[in-house]
């Protein structure tokens, strides 16, 4: 066993020979040496272990077994190493060279410290096989990570890239570049690994923060959006820094690779450094971003671009909302919305500035061609938000200016010329408008220049257009406000002018009203209520559309003088408005509003001038009326004086005529100028004088009427009915001179006389009758024929007698055609009948008498005539005279002797009347007169009643009243006009209303007009 062990030891010793430079174990105990050898074997430090084991065998051969065990382990490892080395030689000579690289790596692991020859051979083999192996592995890593990037798995892609951090590292390490270089490179590689791990840990946090930003944007929750954006920015900043640091490391690797090759004079690439660069930057043959920086970049860009876009969109929405609220006139809402926009814009601007700064700081970013386009968009949006922010800031001024303009307009609306500080306020408003106009013009110019700058700024065309539109808002608004201020100033000028003109218009209208009133006062105005009531004095159903008109030219003249002064001042004031308008600049002066005010001024001036001319005309007319009224009043006074004189001379008719003329003159005067004093004088003095005339005349009338009655009764009693009638008619007419009511006594005897005349009318043909001569010829002819007939009859010439009788009858028939009751014709007819047949005549006469007597009760007039005709034949015929007397009573030809009862009643009535007179109850004198009239009718010979009646009639003074009040006289004149025009109903209504006034009920003119109207109906 020993030999065997020794031989094996020798073999192993030969196989694992090592250089003289190896370490030699120098001592220690046996156990310590064996333990140290075992430790070295475990560490694959086989050479050092063999040296210890040899030393142990030399000193302690008895420990061969222990050493053998350890040598066997070394042998097994070396045998495996040799087998692998042989496998390497076989693989290296084949087609799959890259398969040798793992074997080489395993050999290096099996023996980290081979001999120099082995080491050199392994290095050479590793370089060739390692390139192929690492490159193939690198391609796989790049493809896998590229797919993960395309799927948005950015953290997973970085993790995949991390698996390639050892590509060709060992080869680089063995490249002999010196510890300083290698350590520096490996330090950067460690930093690269650390940054990659930091990104992987940052990835979920950024993803979560990005989701929060998106959610707050989707919900348009501004506060959440601002806070979430602020929260993500530090992490987004760190992600950008990670990418930048990684790209800096990649740049280092490329620079270092170039330096090493330059320093060594080698042309071959240092693959480890190339791989590290590609793992960071990606493959140069791929257009899409790759590598760790590409994954970071795409992840970062996705989050950042979302924030940038949403920030711009959010701010833009708020800006548009604010602008819309402003357009709608909701200034408070607009200010709030602009404030919200400012907050959102500030956040957006910070985000955009961060992006542009990131792009500018990343010089390597230009590599992929995205730099210019992305930066241009970011810068355009940044410029857009910055300009919008400036616009939002100025909109506070715009709103303030709008409110100022609105306030100015409101103050202009509130201008009141009646206020004492009106002109001060007007000047203040004018100055304010000028100041605001200057400020707004300056702002308009400033923003117009800014708009020009924006329009000339390069950048994204779409965003530029939005920027231009935003900046154009203040330009438009300031321009609009400039126009509004001009409108406001025009409004102020026109409003002030119109306010002044409105005041002048009121003054004009007041003056015009006075002129109209004055014109009405001159033309005539309705009487006041009391006068109208007194004039109409009727109910609503029986009134006509008429009122007494009174004229007041004296009042009109006073008013018109004031009007002239007012209008002259008014014309001066209106000219002041014209002067103020002319002083304005052309754009204000020529505006439609101010031009309208100017037209109003011209119109008012024209109307005022016309009103002045009208006033002058009315003044002339008023003066003429006053003059005419005074002239008529004086004429009335003269006629009134004449009436007094004529009354004193008992020339009552002339006095009444002058009195009526005086009343007419006064009425005419009042029709030109209402004078309450004159009207009262006329309405009191005229009736008083008329009453005085009436009393004086009535005394004479009563006396004369009594004389006429005495004469008429005497003639009546003598049967001289025509004479009696003539006297009674005179009495009736004379009575009417002072009385309206007829005299019952006169009427009574006139009725009797007229009745008698109606009975006797036609019985005798008066010499005044037109047919008197012709009728007398026929009567004479009839008489002559009757005499001839009698002679012929007495001579026995019956035939001749009949001829003459027939001729006489023919003549009588002709007379009776015109005068059927002619006494001569009727009696001659009876005589002819009596002579021709006496026997038959007696029978006929008796029948005619009985018939006539029977008519006394039903037709007393015919009975009386027939009986008188029969009495001419047989005056003493039995009962004939009594029948005639009864017929005379029945026909009213004679008055029956009063019976005792009527005499007693007549006396009783007299006493009643006397009692009233003795008590001097003048209000009942009319009742007393009615008693006396009835007493006289019952007993025409009641002289006491006659005398008392005359006494009362004298005391009453006559009831007729020919003078009406001035107002009633005007209505009477209107009634006459209506009657003349054929408007009978209107005329009757006026008359009836006038007659309701007790003072008018005995007015002959009024009563006569009513009778004339009623006769037309």
TAVEN-V462938 format. One record per pair of residues at least 12 apart in sequence whose ideal C-beta (glycine too) atoms are under 6 Angstrom apart, sorted by the first residue. I is the first residue (numbers start at 1). GAP is how many residues later the second one is. If there is no record, write none. Layout:
# TAVEN-V462938
{{I | GAP} {I | GAP}}
This chain:
# TAVEN-V462938
{{5 | 59} {5 | 63} {9 | 62} {12 | 63} {16 | 30} {16 | 62} {18 | 29} {18 | 97} {22 | 25} {23 | 25} {24 | 27} {25 | 26} {25 | 27} {25 | 30} {30 | 30} {33 | 19} {33 | 23} {34 | 32} {36 | 16} {37 | 12} {37 | 15} {37 | 16} {37 | 33} {41 | 32} {44 | 68} {46 | 28} {53 | 14} {53 | 17} {81 | 29} {81 | 30} {84 | 19} {84 | 22} {84 | 23} {87 | 16} {88 | 12} {88 | 15} {92 | 33} {97 | 32} {97 | 35} {98 | 31} {98 | 34} {98 | 35} {98 | 38} {100 | 29} {101 | 28} {101 | 29} {101 | 32} {104 | 18} {104 | 21} {104 | 22} {123 | 51} {130 | 41} {134 | 33} {134 | 34} {138 | 26} {138 | 29} {138 | 137} {141 | 19} {141 | 22} {141 | 23} {142 | 141} {144 | 16} {145 | 12} {145 | 15} {145 | 16} {146 | 144} {149 | 146} {154 | 141} {154 | 145} {155 | 45} {155 | 48} {157 | 138} {158 | 38} {158 | 41} {158 | 42} {158 | 134} {158 | 137} {161 | 118} {161 | 131} {162 | 34} {164 | 115} {165 | 28} {167 | 108} {168 | 103} {168 | 104} {168 | 107} {169 | 103} {172 | 100} {177 | 83} {188 | 61} {188 | 64} {192 | 57} {195 | 47} {195 | 50} {195 | 51} {196 | 96} {199 | 43} {199 | 97} {205 | 30} {206 | 29} {209 | 22} {209 | 23} {210 | 93} {212 | 16} {213 | 15} {213 | 16} {213 | 19} {213 | 94} {216 | 12} {217 | 93} {222 | 118} {222 | 122} {226 | 121} {229 | 118} {239 | 61} {240 | 118} {242 | 54} {243 | 50} {243 | 53} {243 | 54} {244 | 118} {246 | 34} {246 | 46} {246 | 47} {247 | 46} {247 | 117} {250 | 27} {250 | 30} {250 | 31} {253 | 20} {253 | 23} {253 | 24} {254 | 23} {256 | 17} {257 | 13} {257 | 16} {279 | 12} {280 | 12} {280 | 13} {281 | 12} {282 | 12} {304 | 51} {307 | 44} {308 | 43} {308 | 44} {308 | 47} {311 | 36} {311 | 37} {311 | 40} {312 | 36} {312 | 69} {314 | 30} {315 | 26} {315 | 29} {315 | 30} {315 | 33} {315 | 70} {318 | 19} {318 | 22} {318 | 23} {318 | 26} {319 | 22} {319 | 69} {321 | 16} {322 | 12} {322 | 15} {322 | 16} {322 | 19} {325 | 12} {331 | 68} {338 | 54} {338 | 57} {341 | 51} {342 | 50} {345 | 40} {345 | 44} {348 | 37} {349 | 36} {352 | 26} {352 | 29} {352 | 30} {355 | 23} {356 | 22} {356 | 23} {359 | 16} {376 | 83} {376 | 84} {377 | 83} {380 | 79} {380 | 80} {380 | 83} {381 | 82} {384 | 79} {384 | 82} {384 | 83} {387 | 80} {387 | 83} {387 | 84} {388 | 82} {391 | 79} {391 | 82} {391 | 83} {394 | 80} {398 | 79} {401 | 80} {404 | 32} {405 | 79} {405 | 83} {408 | 80} {409 | 79} {411 | 18} {412 | 79} {412 | 80} {412 | 83} {415 | 84} {417 | 82} {417 | 86} {426 | 70} {429 | 63} {433 | 52} {433 | 55} {433 | 56} {436 | 49} {437 | 48} {440 | 38} {440 | 41} {440 | 42} {443 | 35} {444 | 34} {444 | 35} {444 | 38} {447 | 27} {447 | 28} {447 | 31} {448 | 27} {450 | 21} {451 | 20} {451 | 21} {451 | 24} {454 | 13} {454 | 14} {454 | 17} {455 | 13} {490 | 98} {490 | 101} {490 | 103} {490 | 104} {493 | 91} {493 | 95} {493 | 101} {494 | 99} {494 | 100} {494 | 103} {497 | 80} {497 | 100} {498 | 99} {500 | 77} {501 | 99} {504 | 66} {504 | 69} {504 | 70} {507 | 63} {508 | 100} {511 | 52} {511 | 55} {511 | 56} {512 | 99} {514 | 45} {514 | 49} {515 | 48} {515 | 96} {515 | 99} {515 | 100} {518 | 38} {518 | 41} {518 | 42} {518 | 100} {519 | 99} {521 | 31} {521 | 34} {521 | 35} {522 | 31} {522 | 34} {522 | 99} {522 | 100} {524 | 25} {524 | 27} {526 | 21} {527 | 20} {527 | 21} {527 | 23} {531 | 436} {532 | 15} {535 | 13} {535 | 432} {535 | 436} {536 | 457} {537 | 456} {537 | 459} {537 | 460} {538 | 455} {542 | 447} {544 | 442} {544 | 445} {546 | 428} {548 | 419} {548 | 422} {550 | 124} {551 | 121} {551 | 123} {552 | 122} {553 | 69} {553 | 72} {553 | 73} {553 | 120} {554 | 72} {556 | 66} {557 | 65} {560 | 55} {560 | 58} {560 | 59} {563 | 52} {564 | 51} {567 | 41} {567 | 44} {567 | 45} {570 | 38} {571 | 37} {574 | 27} {574 | 30} {574 | 31} {577 | 24} {578 | 23} {581 | 17} {625 | 47} {625 | 48} {626 | 47} {628 | 44} {629 | 40} {629 | 43} {629 | 44} {632 | 33} {632 | 36} {632 | 37} {633 | 36} {635 | 30} {636 | 26} {636 | 29} {636 | 30} {639 | 19} {639 | 22} {639 | 23} {640 | 22} {642 | 16} {643 | 12} {643 | 15} {643 | 16} {647 | 46} {652 | 41} {652 | 45} {655 | 38} {656 | 37} {659 | 30} {659 | 31} {663 | 23} {663 | 300} {666 | 16} {667 | 299} {667 | 302} {670 | 296} {679 | 287} {682 | 284} {683 | 282} {683 | 283} {686 | 277} {687 | 276} {690 | 273} {694 | 44} {694 | 263} {694 | 264} {695 | 262} {697 | 41} {698 | 40} {698 | 259} {698 | 260} {699 | 255} {701 | 33} {701 | 36} {701 | 37} {702 | 248} {702 | 251} {702 | 252} {704 | 30} {705 | 26} {705 | 29} {705 | 30} {706 | 244} {708 | 19} {708 | 22} {708 | 23} {711 | 16} {712 | 12} {712 | 15} {712 | 16} {712 | 37} {716 | 37} {721 | 32} {721 | 35} {721 | 36} {724 | 29} {725 | 28} {725 | 32} {728 | 18} {728 | 21} {728 | 22} {728 | 25} {731 | 15} {732 | 14} {738 | 220} {738 | 222} {739 | 219} {739 | 220} {739 | 221} {740 | 219} {740 | 220} {740 | 262} {741 | 218} {744 | 189} {745 | 191} {748 | 189} {752 | 140} {755 | 137} {756 | 137} {759 | 102} {759 | 105} {759 | 132} {759 | 134} {762 | 57} {762 | 59} {763 | 58} {763 | 60} {771 | 47} {775 | 40} {778 | 33} {778 | 36} {778 | 37} {779 | 45} {781 | 30} {782 | 26} {782 | 29} {782 | 30} {782 | 46} {785 | 19} {785 | 22} {785 | 23} {786 | 22} {788 | 16} {789 | 12} {789 | 15} {789 | 16} {805 | 27} {812 | 13} {812 | 16} {812 | 17} {821 | 44} {826 | 43} {827 | 42} {827 | 45} {830 | 43} {849 | 21} {852 | 14} {852 | 15} {853 | 30} {856 | 30} {856 | 31} {856 | 34} {860 | 27} {860 | 30} {860 | 31} {861 | 30} {863 | 24} {864 | 23} {864 | 27} {867 | 16} {867 | 17} {867 | 20} {898 | 41} {902 | 36} {903 | 36} {905 | 33} {906 | 29} {906 | 32} {906 | 33} {906 | 36} {909 | 22} {909 | 25} {909 | 26} {910 | 25} {910 | 34} {910 | 35} {912 | 19} {913 | 15} {913 | 18} {913 | 19} {916 | 12} {925 | 27} {925 | 31} {928 | 24} {929 | 23} {932 | 13} {932 | 16} {932 | 17} {959 | 43} {960 | 42} {960 | 44} {961 | 41} {961 | 42} {962 | 42} {964 | 36} {968 | 26} {971 | 19} {971 | 23} {975 | 12} {975 | 15} {975 | 16} {979 | 34} {984 | 29} {984 | 32} {987 | 26} {988 | 25} {991 | 18} {991 | 19} {994 | 12}}
